[in-house]
Amino acid sequence: MRILVADDDPVSLLMMERMLEKSGYEVITAVNGRQAASELSKVDCPRLALIDWMMPELDGPGLCREVRSRPHESYVYIMLLTSKQLTEDVVKGLEAGADDYLTKPCDLAELNARLRTGRRILELEDKLVAARERMRFKATHDSLTLSGIEEASSLC
C-alpha cells in the first residue's frame, strides 16, 4: 500500500521513509504541507498519510482541514506525527480532521499497529463502496431487463 509521508526535516523524512519501506509500504514523500496537499489532491493519491504537525507553507492541521474539505472518491486516513503532547494539541489535531495522532519520537511497532488500524478502516470503506455499487446495480436492473439484454445479444 502507498503512504504519503510529509515532514520538512530531511533526516526525519529519510528515517521514516526507510522504516516504512522495510514494513512493506510504497512511500511518497513531501517536504512541506503545500506539496503534501498537492499529492493528496491527485486522483490516485495515497490513502494513508503520515503528516508532521509543523511544516512550512501549510501545517499539519491546516493540511487535514484542506483534505477534509475536498470531495474525494476514496477516504484518506491521516495520522499526525508531532512532538506536541498536550491534550489540547491532540484535540486540535483530531478536530482538524486527523484520524490518529502519534508523538515523536515514535516506536516502530506502535506506528505499524496504528497504520494497520488505518488499513483496516480503508478496507472496510472499500467493502462498503462495493456493496453500495452492487445495491445500485440491483436497484437499476431487474431480471426482465437483464433477460431481454441477453436475448438481444444472442440474436446478434
Backbone torsions as a table, in degrees:
resi	resn	phi	psi	omega
1	MET	NA	144.7	179.0
2	ARG	-86.1	145.8	178.1
3	ILE	-138.7	139.0	174.8
4	LEU	-94.3	130.8	173.8
5	VAL	-118.3	122.3	-179.7
6	ALA	-119.3	120.8	179.6
7	ASP	-159.3	135.0	-179.7
8	ASP	-84.2	-9.2	177.3
9	ASP	-89.7	113.1	-174.8
10	PRO	-60.4	-34.8	-179.8
11	VAL	-68.6	-47.6	178.5
12	SER	-61.3	-40.6	-179.1
13	LEU	-63.4	-45.3	-179.9
14	LEU	-65.7	-43.1	178.9
15	MET	-61.6	-44.9	-179.3
16	MET	-65.9	-41.7	179.4
17	GLU	-59.1	-46.0	-179.5
18	ARG	-66.4	-42.0	179.1
19	MET	-61.1	-44.0	-177.3
20	LEU	-71.0	-36.0	176.8
21	GLU	-63.9	-39.1	176.8
22	LYS	-64.9	-26.1	178.6
23	SER	-87.4	2.8	173.9
24	GLY	97.7	8.6	-179.9
25	TYR	-90.6	148.4	168.8
26	GLU	-92.0	115.0	-171.0
27	VAL	-99.7	131.9	171.4
28	ILE	-114.1	133.8	-175.5
29	THR	-113.3	154.6	174.5
30	ALA	-140.3	141.4	-175.9
31	VAL	-100.7	-1.3	174.7
32	ASN	-156.3	169.2	-176.4
33	GLY	-65.8	-34.3	-179.9
34	ARG	-67.8	-41.5	177.4
35	GLN	-64.3	-39.7	177.8
36	ALA	-63.2	-42.0	178.3
37	ALA	-61.9	-39.1	178.3
38	SER	-63.7	-44.4	178.8
39	GLU	-62.3	-39.3	-177.3
40	LEU	-80.3	-4.5	176.6
41	SER	-96.3	-4.7	179.1
42	LYS	-71.8	153.3	-177.8
43	VAL	-58.9	-44.9	-177.9
44	ASP	-105.0	50.0	-176.4
45	CYS	-73.1	158.7	173.9
46	PRO	-60.7	145.7	-178.9
47	ARG	-97.1	-6.2	171.8
48	LEU	-115.4	138.3	178.4
49	ALA	-139.6	131.2	176.9
50	LEU	-113.4	109.3	-167.6
51	ILE	-118.0	128.3	173.6
52	ASP	-72.1	145.8	-179.4
53	TRP	-68.9	-51.1	-173.3
54	MET	-99.8	107.0	178.8
55	MET	-140.2	154.3	175.9
56	PRO	-72.2	159.5	176.2
57	GLU	72.7	-41.4	178.1
58	LEU	-158.9	118.9	-178.6
59	ASP	-78.4	171.9	-176.9
60	GLY	-55.8	-51.3	178.2
61	PRO	-61.1	-37.8	177.4
62	GLY	-63.6	-39.7	177.3
63	LEU	-63.8	-43.3	177.6
64	CYS	-58.2	-48.0	-179.8
65	ARG	-60.8	-41.1	-180.0
66	GLU	-64.8	-44.9	179.9
67	VAL	-63.4	-42.9	-177.8
68	ARG	-69.7	-22.2	-179.1
69	SER	-81.9	-12.1	-178.3
70	ARG	-92.4	144.6	172.6
71	PRO	-76.5	123.3	178.9
72	HIS	-116.8	145.5	174.2
73	GLU	-71.2	-38.3	-179.6
74	SER	-122.9	148.3	-179.7
75	TYR	-72.3	142.3	173.8
76	VAL	-107.8	120.5	178.8
77	TYR	-85.7	117.3	-174.8
78	ILE	-112.1	128.4	174.7
79	MET	-115.8	124.2	175.2
80	LEU	-85.0	135.0	178.6
81	LEU	-120.7	121.6	-174.0
82	THR	-156.6	164.8	174.2
83	SER	-89.4	-7.2	178.8
84	LYS	-70.1	125.7	-174.4
85	GLN	-120.7	-3.8	-178.7
86	LEU	-69.8	145.8	179.2
87	THR	-55.6	-39.8	-179.6
88	GLU	-63.6	-31.8	177.0
89	ASP	-71.1	-41.7	177.5
90	VAL	-59.0	-47.4	179.9
91	VAL	-61.1	-45.0	179.9
92	LYS	-60.2	-43.3	179.7
93	GLY	-65.1	-45.0	-180.0
94	LEU	-67.6	-38.7	178.5
95	GLU	-69.3	-23.6	176.7
96	ALA	-73.7	-16.3	177.0
97	GLY	123.5	3.0	175.7
98	ALA	-69.3	146.9	177.7
99	ASP	-91.1	-24.1	-178.2
100	ASP	-152.0	167.5	-172.1
101	TYR	-147.3	126.3	-178.2
102	LEU	-133.9	135.4	-178.5
103	THR	-92.8	147.9	177.3
104	LYS	-87.0	150.0	-12.4
105	PRO	-72.1	143.2	-175.6
106	CYS	-100.5	152.1	176.6
107	ASP	-83.9	132.0	-177.1
108	LEU	-59.7	-41.1	-179.7
109	ALA	-63.7	-41.9	178.9
110	GLU	-67.5	-42.3	177.7
111	LEU	-58.4	-47.9	-180.0
112	ASN	-62.8	-38.7	178.3
113	ALA	-63.8	-42.3	179.4
114	ARG	-68.1	-36.8	177.5
115	LEU	-68.2	-35.1	175.5
116	ARG	-63.7	-37.0	176.0
117	THR	-61.3	-45.2	177.5
118	GLY	-60.2	-42.1	179.1
119	ARG	-63.4	-40.5	178.1
120	ARG	-61.4	-41.1	179.4
121	ILE	-64.9	-42.2	178.7
122	LEU	-66.1	-38.4	176.4
123	GLU	-64.8	-38.8	176.3
124	LEU	-63.1	-42.5	177.4
125	GLU	-60.1	-43.8	179.0
126	ASP	-58.2	-42.5	178.9
127	LYS	-65.2	-40.3	179.2
128	LEU	-66.2	-41.1	178.1
129	VAL	-63.9	-43.5	178.8
130	ALA	-62.3	-42.0	178.4
131	ALA	-64.5	-41.0	177.9
132	ARG	-61.1	-43.0	-179.5
133	GLU	-66.2	-37.2	175.8
134	ARG	-63.8	-42.3	179.0
135	MET	-65.9	-39.7	178.2
136	ARG	-62.4	-42.3	178.9
137	PHE	-63.1	-46.2	-179.6
138	LYS	-63.5	-33.2	-179.6
139	ALA	-72.8	-22.5	-177.0
140	THR	-108.2	-1.3	179.9
141	HIS	-133.2	133.3	176.3
142	ASP	-119.9	172.5	-176.1
143	SER	-65.0	-32.1	178.0
144	LEU	-67.7	-43.5	179.2
145	THR	-64.0	-44.8	-178.5
146	LEU	-65.6	-41.9	-179.5
147	SER	-68.4	-34.4	176.9
148	GLY	-65.0	-37.8	178.1
149	ILE	-67.6	-42.9	-180.0
150	GLU	-64.0	-40.7	179.5
151	GLU	-66.0	-41.7	-179.0
152	ALA	-65.9	-39.0	-179.9
153	SER	-71.9	-28.8	178.8
154	SER	-73.8	-23.7	178.3
155	LEU	-74.9	-23.6	-177.4
156	CYS	-77.5	NA	NA
